[in-house]
């Protein structure tokens, strides 16, 4: 579990106290703190105990997985590549539960290829790949 640490200045601001008052509480032993070099650091747990607030619940560690995917689409013209890129950018706009979904596209006119780079959560990436497949399926006859 990772502990959150506050500086004396941050605690003073949170509690609307003067910095000297907070340092006095630390020196008197009323507020537990760890000395790092010439500065004190106060954990969120110690601050909660000092203020009488309920101790923060331990944060659940949530496993996270991301996919890095490169899709190459051959035999695609400039107009079709631009349309596909714009559609993908619109599809990834907005907040997501699994974190951001990033998309970059690069069209090579000489080779008539489009590379689509997708970085994001597994479910969001899979959903976007379904969209890419549907879009290039529509343009297969062109």
C-alpha positions, 0 to 999 in steps of 0.5 A: 500500500502506498502512503500519501505524504503531506509537507508541513506547509500542505497540512497548514493550508489544509487545516487553515493553520500557521506553518509554525503551529503545525511544526509545533504540533510535530515537535510536541509529538501531537502530530506524528511526522517523519523527518526527511533531511530538514523537512517533515512529512506527515502521512494521510493516516497520521493527519486523519488521526490528528484531526479526528477524521475517520482514517482513509480506507485503504485503496484497492489495487486494481490490475490494469492491462493495456494494449499497443496495437499497430494496424496497417491498411493497404490500398487506401487513398488519401480521401479514404484515409482521412475519413477513417482517421477522422472517424477513429478520432471521433470514436475515441473522444471523451472520458473512459473508465479504463483510462485514455485511449490514444490513436495516431494515424499515418498515411503514406501516399506513395505506398497507399498505406495507412498505419493506425497506432492504438494505445489503451485498455484492452476492452476499448482497444478491442472495440476500436478494432471492431470499428476499424474492421467495419470501416475498411470492410465498407471500403473493400470494394473501392 
